[in-house]
Amino acid sequence: MVLIAQLAGAIFGVLAIIFGAFGAHLLKKKFTEEQLNSFENGVKYQMYHALVLLMLSFNLNLDTSLEKNMVYSFIIGTFLFSFSIYGLCISASAGKKIRLLGPITPIGGLFLVLGWSFLCYYFIKNFI
């Protein structure tokens, strides 16, 4: 599980850098200001959670069901949240918005909230 968290964190991190540069340089000319802000928001959340996954993988054993569920929630949430935003922005700028992706973004957000809730519960359970 530690390797999964480290690999996911590293992949999310490198993709956040690539997508951030892509957005700042290539998509800036194609996107509206609102689309660019949304795209950048997806990149920020992706990077935040890449760092969270790396910190968790270096500080916890990730062998309990609570720890595993926390990691899976962050991975699934980051993927659904950020990548649905990328898809929405890119498809909208091409004039063919993929509306199916709209409901996926909040589902990803719920997984992120769940991951953070698991982390809070972990701290309460182990340190209070």
Number of C-alpha atoms within 10 A of each C-alpha: 15 19 12 16 24 20 16 22 26 17 13 25 21 14 16 22 15 13 20 20 15 12 22 14 11 12 19 14 11 14 18 14 11 10 21 21 14 17 26 21 16 24 26 16 19 28 24 16 23 26 18 17 26 20 14 19 21 13 9 11 12 20 10 11 9 15 20 18 16 24 28 21 23 30 25 17 27 27 23 22 26 27 20 23 23 22 18 23 24 21 15 16 16 11 9 11 15 14 12 11 18 15 12 19 21 15 15 23 21 18 22 26 15 18 25 17 14 20 18 11 14 15 11 10 9 7 7 6
